C-alpha cells in the first residue's frame, strides 16, 4: 500500500506513541486525522505537526465517535487509543474491558455493517504472552495473559483476526513490547530518569534487577507501523514490535546512569507489580521479513530520552547531571 495522500484516521494520536506515529505519517505525505479524548494524551504532543493534522477530541466509547468514523470513510484506520498500562487494569478491570475490548469491537462491527473495508492496524501488547516458557517469543507462542490488560488486548486481536477472515478486512495487529522515548511519562526509563533527578545519590528499582525487558525506541515503533501498512499482506496476522534484544532492569538503570553521568547506589525492592511478567524477549523475524530493523540502539535512545526530559522539565544541562556531549 502506498500511504502518500491516503486519508488516515489515528485514534489515540495525542498520546506518547500516537504522536510519533502521526509525525511519521505526515513525513511520508499522508493526510492524518487524530481522534483523542485527552484523558492521557496531550495536545502539546502534536505541536510539531499541528498544522498538518486535523484533531478531534472524541472518546472512542461514544456513539459520536462511531458516526465520525463511518461518515469520514477513511482509507486507513490506525487504532492506538487504549488503556496502555497494566496497573490501572489490575485496579479497575471493568474500565480496561470497556476501553480495550468493547470499544474496538464496536468499531470493527460498525465497519462491518457499513460495508467499509479500510485497513485497521491495532496496537497491542506483549502482555498477551504472560510468562512464556521459551525465548525469544514468536507470534505463534502460547498466549497466556497474567493480567486483565493482557486478556483485553488478546481479545481485541482475536476479534480483529476473525473479522478480517470473515468480512474481508485488510488488517494486522502489532504486539508492542517495552516502548520508551520522548513524551513518555510512565514506565521504567522515564521513572528511573525522574528518580535520579530527584535523588542522584540513591536509585530505587522495582524488582531485583534481573527482570528482562525487550525495549524499542518510540520512533522505531512508528517506522514499524508504516512498514506493516506498506508491506504486510494484512490478513489478520500479528507482528511482534520490539528491539529483539533483552535487557535487564539493572542494565537499563546502568545505561541511564551513563547518560546522566551519575553513579548512585542501587536499591532493589525485590518485588514486581501484580500482573507484570518476569521476562519478555521477542522474536521479530516476521517483522524483519517485511524489511524492518530497529534503528536506534538502547544507549542512543536513552540519551535522546534524557535530553528530552531535561528540556521538558527545564533542567540545566550544564549541571553535573548532564547528558552525553553529543546530545547537549
C-alpha positions as CSV (number, residue, x, y, z in Angstrom):
1,X,0.0,0.0,0.0
2,X,1.2,3.5,-0.9
3,X,0.4,5.8,2.0
4,X,1.2,9.1,0.4
5,X,-2.0,11.2,0.1
6,X,-4.1,8.5,1.9
7,X,-6.7,9.7,4.4
8,X,-5.6,8.1,7.7
9,X,-7.5,8.1,11.0
10,X,-5.3,7.7,14.0
11,X,-7.0,7.1,17.3
12,X,-5.0,8.0,20.4
13,X,-2.9,10.2,18.3
14,X,-2.2,12.7,21.0
15,X,-0.6,10.1,23.2
16,X,3.1,9.1,23.6
17,X,3.2,6.6,20.8
18,X,0.4,8.0,18.7
19,X,2.0,11.5,18.4
20,X,5.2,9.9,17.0
21,X,3.1,7.8,14.6
22,X,1.3,10.9,13.5
23,X,4.6,12.7,12.8
24,X,5.9,9.8,10.8
25,X,2.8,9.6,8.7
26,X,2.9,13.3,8.0
27,X,6.5,13.0,6.9
28,X,5.5,10.5,4.2
29,X,2.7,12.7,2.9
30,X,-0.4,11.1,4.4
31,X,-3.4,13.1,5.3
32,X,-3.8,12.5,9.1
33,X,-6.8,12.9,11.3
34,X,-6.3,12.4,15.0
35,X,-9.0,11.4,17.5
36,X,-8.1,11.5,21.2
37,X,-10.2,12.3,24.3
38,X,-7.0,13.6,26.0
39,X,-7.6,11.5,29.1
40,X,-3.9,10.5,29.0
41,X,-2.7,12.1,25.8
42,X,-1.8,15.8,25.5
43,X,-2.5,18.2,22.7
44,X,1.0,19.6,23.2
45,X,2.4,16.2,21.9
46,X,1.0,17.2,18.4
47,X,2.5,20.7,18.3
48,X,5.3,19.7,15.9
49,X,2.7,18.6,13.3
50,X,-0.3,20.7,14.5
51,X,-0.6,22.5,11.1
52,X,-0.5,19.2,9.2
53,X,-3.1,17.1,11.2
54,X,-6.8,17.5,11.9
55,X,-7.6,17.0,15.6
56,X,-11.0,15.9,17.0
57,X,-11.4,15.5,20.8
58,X,-13.7,12.4,20.7
59,X,-13.9,9.4,23.0
60,X,-13.8,6.0,21.3
61,X,-16.5,4.7,23.7
62,X,-19.2,7.1,22.4
63,X,-21.7,6.8,19.5
64,X,-20.4,10.1,18.1
65,X,-17.0,8.5,17.5
66,X,-18.6,5.7,15.5
67,X,-20.6,8.2,13.5
68,X,-17.4,10.2,12.8
69,X,-15.6,7.1,11.5
70,X,-18.4,6.0,9.3
71,X,-19.0,9.4,7.9
72,X,-15.3,10.0,7.3
73,X,-14.8,6.9,5.2
74,X,-11.0,6.9,5.8
75,X,-8.6,4.9,3.7
76,X,-6.8,3.6,6.7
77,X,-7.5,3.4,10.4
78,X,-4.6,3.1,12.9
79,X,-6.1,2.2,16.2
80,X,-3.9,3.2,19.2
81,X,-6.5,4.6,21.7
82,X,-6.4,2.4,24.8
83,X,-5.6,1.9,28.4
84,X,-1.9,1.5,27.9
85,X,-0.7,0.3,31.3
86,X,-1.1,-2.8,33.4
87,X,-1.6,-1.3,36.9
88,X,-4.9,0.6,36.1
89,X,-6.2,-2.7,34.6
90,X,-5.5,-4.6,37.7
91,X,-7.1,-1.9,39.9
92,X,-10.1,-1.4,37.6
93,X,-10.6,-4.3,35.1
94,X,-14.1,-3.0,34.2
95,X,-12.6,0.2,32.8
96,X,-9.9,-1.7,31.0
97,X,-12.5,-4.0,29.4
98,X,-14.6,-1.2,28.0
99,X,-11.7,0.8,26.6
100,X,-9.5,-2.0,25.3
101,X,-12.1,-4.6,24.1
102,X,-15.6,-3.3,24.0
103,X,-14.9,0.0,22.2
104,X,-12.7,-1.6,19.5
105,X,-15.3,-4.3,19.0
106,X,-18.0,-1.7,18.4
107,X,-15.7,0.0,15.9
108,X,-15.0,-3.3,14.0
109,X,-18.7,-4.2,13.9
110,X,-19.7,-0.7,12.7
111,X,-17.2,-1.0,9.9
112,X,-18.6,-4.5,9.1
113,X,-22.2,-3.2,9.0
114,X,-21.4,-0.2,6.9
115,X,-19.6,-2.4,4.4
116,X,-16.4,-0.3,4.7
117,X,-13.2,-2.2,4.2
118,X,-10.4,0.1,5.4
119,X,-7.2,-1.2,6.8
120,X,-7.3,-1.4,10.6
121,X,-3.9,-1.6,12.3
122,X,-4.5,-2.4,16.0
123,X,-1.7,-1.7,18.5
124,X,-1.5,-4.4,21.1
125,X,1.0,-5.5,23.8
126,X,3.4,-8.3,24.7
127,X,1.2,-8.7,27.8
128,X,-0.8,-11.3,25.8
129,X,2.1,-13.8,26.2
130,X,2.1,-13.8,30.0
131,X,5.2,-15.6,31.3
132,X,6.4,-17.6,28.2
133,X,8.3,-20.8,28.7
134,X,10.7,-20.2,25.8
135,X,12.6,-17.2,24.4
136,X,12.7,-15.4,22.2
137,X,8.9,-15.3,21.9
138,X,7.4,-15.7,18.4
139,X,3.9,-14.7,17.4
140,X,2.7,-18.3,17.4
141,X,3.8,-18.9,21.1
142,X,1.0,-19.7,23.6
143,X,-0.9,-16.7,24.7
144,X,-1.5,-16.9,28.5
145,X,-2.1,-13.4,29.9
146,X,-1.5,-12.8,33.6
147,X,-3.4,-9.5,33.8
148,X,-6.8,-8.2,32.8
149,X,-4.9,-5.9,30.4
150,X,-3.4,-8.8,28.6
151,X,-6.8,-10.5,28.3
152,X,-8.4,-7.4,26.8
153,X,-5.6,-6.9,24.3
154,X,-5.7,-10.6,23.2
155,X,-9.5,-10.4,22.8
156,X,-9.1,-7.3,20.6
157,X,-6.6,-9.1,18.5
158,X,-8.7,-12.2,18.1
159,X,-11.8,-10.2,17.1
160,X,-9.8,-8.3,14.5
161,X,-8.4,-11.5,13.1
162,X,-11.8,-13.2,12.8
163,X,-13.4,-10.1,11.3
164,X,-10.6,-9.9,8.8
165,X,-11.2,-13.5,7.8
166,X,-15.0,-13.4,7.7
167,X,-15.6,-9.9,6.4
168,X,-12.6,-9.1,4.2
169,X,-11.0,-6.5,6.4
170,X,-7.4,-5.9,5.4
171,X,-5.9,-5.9,8.9
172,X,-3.0,-6.7,11.2
173,X,-2.1,-6.4,14.9
174,X,1.1,-5.0,16.4
175,X,2.2,-6.5,19.7
176,X,4.3,-3.8,21.3
177,X,6.9,-4.8,23.8
178,X,8.6,-2.1,26.1
179,X,8.4,1.2,24.2
180,X,10.3,4.2,25.5
181,X,11.4,7.6,24.4
182,X,10.5,11.3,24.4
183,X,6.9,12.3,25.6
184,X,6.5,9.1,27.7
185,X,5.6,10.0,31.2
186,X,5.5,6.5,32.8
187,X,7.3,3.1,32.7
188,X,10.8,2.1,33.5
189,X,13.0,4.6,31.5
190,X,11.0,7.7,32.4
191,X,10.6,6.6,36.1
192,X,14.3,6.0,36.6
193,X,15.3,9.3,35.0
194,X,12.8,11.1,37.2
195,X,14.1,9.4,40.3
196,X,17.7,10.2,39.5
197,X,16.7,13.9,39.0
198,X,15.1,13.9,42.5
199,X,18.0,12.0,44.1
200,X,21.2,11.5,42.1
201,X,22.8,9.5,45.0
202,X,20.3,6.6,45.5
203,X,18.1,4.9,42.9
204,X,15.3,2.6,44.0
205,X,14.5,0.0,41.3
206,X,11.4,-2.2,41.2
207,X,12.3,-5.9,41.4
208,X,15.7,-7.5,41.9
209,X,17.4,-6.2,38.8
210,X,17.1,-9.4,36.8
211,X,13.7,-8.8,35.2
212,X,14.2,-8.7,31.4
213,X,12.5,-6.3,29.0
214,X,12.8,-6.0,25.2
215,X,13.0,-2.2,24.7
216,X,12.2,-0.4,21.5
217,X,12.6,3.3,20.8
218,X,9.3,5.0,20.0
219,X,10.4,6.3,16.6
220,X,11.2,2.7,15.6
221,X,7.6,1.8,16.6
222,X,6.3,4.5,14.2
223,X,8.6,3.1,11.5
224,X,7.3,-0.4,12.1
225,X,3.7,0.7,11.8
226,X,4.4,2.3,8.4
227,X,6.3,-0.8,7.3
228,X,3.4,-3.1,8.2
229,X,0.9,-0.8,6.4
230,X,3.1,-0.6,3.3
231,X,4.4,-4.1,3.0
232,X,2.3,-6.7,5.0
233,X,-0.4,-8.9,3.5
234,X,-2.9,-7.6,6.1
235,X,-4.9,-10.8,6.5
236,X,-5.4,-10.5,10.3
237,X,-1.9,-11.5,11.2
238,X,0.1,-10.4,14.2
239,X,3.6,-8.8,14.4
240,X,5.9,-8.5,17.4
241,X,7.3,-5.0,17.5
242,X,10.4,-4.9,19.7
243,X,14.1,-4.5,19.6
244,X,14.7,-8.2,19.5
245,X,17.2,-8.0,22.4
246,X,16.5,-8.4,26.1
247,X,17.9,-6.0,28.7
248,X,17.7,-6.5,32.5
249,X,16.3,-3.7,34.7
250,X,19.9,-3.3,36.1
251,X,21.3,-2.9,32.6
252,X,18.6,-0.2,31.8
253,X,19.4,1.6,35.0
254,X,23.2,1.5,34.3
255,X,22.6,2.9,30.8
256,X,20.5,5.8,32.2
257,X,23.3,6.5,34.8
258,X,25.9,6.6,32.0
259,X,23.8,9.1,30.0
260,X,23.3,11.3,33.1
261,X,26.9,10.7,34.3
262,X,25.8,9.6,37.7
263,X,27.0,6.8,40.0
264,X,24.2,6.3,42.5
265,X,23.7,3.4,44.9
266,X,21.1,0.9,43.6
267,X,18.3,-0.2,45.9
268,X,16.2,-3.0,44.6
269,X,12.7,-3.5,46.1
270,X,12.7,-7.3,45.5
271,X,9.1,-7.5,44.2
272,X,7.4,-6.6,41.0
273,X,3.9,-5.2,40.4
274,X,0.9,-7.7,40.3
275,X,0.2,-8.7,36.7
276,X,3.7,-8.0,35.4
277,X,5.7,-10.7,33.6
278,X,9.2,-11.6,34.7
279,X,10.8,-11.7,31.2
280,X,9.9,-10.5,27.7
281,X,12.2,-11.0,24.7
282,X,10.7,-11.0,21.3
283,X,11.4,-12.9,18.1
284,X,11.0,-10.1,15.4
285,X,11.7,-12.3,12.4
286,X,8.2,-11.8,11.0
287,X,8.6,-8.0,11.1
288,X,12.1,-8.2,9.7
289,X,10.7,-10.2,6.7
290,X,8.8,-7.0,5.8
291,X,12.1,-5.1,5.6
292,X,12.1,-3.6,9.1
293,X,15.0,-3.5,11.5
294,X,15.4,-1.4,14.7
295,X,17.4,1.8,14.0
296,X,18.0,3.2,17.5
297,X,20.2,1.3,19.9
298,X,19.4,1.4,23.7
299,X,22.2,3.7,24.7
300,X,21.4,6.2,22.0
301,X,17.7,6.0,22.7
302,X,18.2,6.6,26.4
303,X,20.5,9.6,25.7
304,X,17.8,11.1,23.5
305,X,15.2,10.5,26.2
306,X,17.3,12.0,28.9
307,X,17.9,15.1,26.7
308,X,14.1,15.4,26.1
309,X,13.4,15.0,29.8
310,X,15.9,17.8,30.7
311,X,14.3,20.2,28.2
312,X,10.7,19.2,29.2
313,X,11.5,19.9,32.9
314,X,13.7,22.9,32.3
315,X,16.8,21.2,33.9
316,X,20.1,22.9,33.3
317,X,22.2,20.5,31.2
318,X,25.4,22.2,32.5
319,X,24.9,20.7,35.9
320,X,26.7,17.5,36.9
321,X,23.6,15.5,35.8
322,X,24.3,16.1,32.1
323,X,23.6,14.0,29.1
324,X,26.4,12.8,26.9
325,X,28.2,15.6,25.0
326,X,26.8,14.9,21.5
327,X,23.2,15.4,22.9
328,X,23.9,18.7,24.6
